[in-house]
Amino acid sequence: MHPQHGYIFVLDAEGDQVLSTEAALFQLLHEQGEVSFQWWLDAMPSVYCRVRAIGDVIVVEFGLEGLTSRERSLIGEALLEYVRSEREHVVAFVYDPEGVTEDCDMDAHFVRGEILDWRRPDVGFPDVLVVRESVQFRLKNAPSNVERVSVDGLVVMKWRQPG
């Protein structure tokens, strides 16, 4: 929703803005299983959002391109806080502002339960990865320079630069 005008802009297949209501946005998600829209935090530039329904799992993606490092950090912190507050509903949270995991099939890993081999040279590790403790076994081969901290049923993993 636009902070000044209160508008919701759904993005069509070509990426064009279509003025919408919240009810229409949810109806699109229900009918099509996917909806893209713009999201604003205060006066920041808009953030691209895509919500997809895969069975009983809702996948939410944010495009952080065009934002400053500070804006990306603020959004990352806000989303991480939300994940912590809604931990019983979260399977995983991937914070990857640089896009190093862009080519990874995260649906296969977190939705369908496949093991992702983090040791492959073409698989990058995000800045922050949060998973339920119950699925952390899928991350047993994460790089050695990933710091792991368990907090209230979640495992928070942060990438540390080697060396």
Secondary structure, 3 states (H helix, E strand, C coil): CCCCCCCEEEECCCCCEEEECHHHHHHHHHHHCEEEEEECCCCCCCEEEEEEEECCEEEEEEECCCCCHHHHHHHHHHHHHHHHHCHHHCCEEEECCCCCCCCCCHHHHHHCCCCCCCCCCCCCCCCEEEEEHHHHHHHCCCCCCEEEEEECCEEEEEECCCC
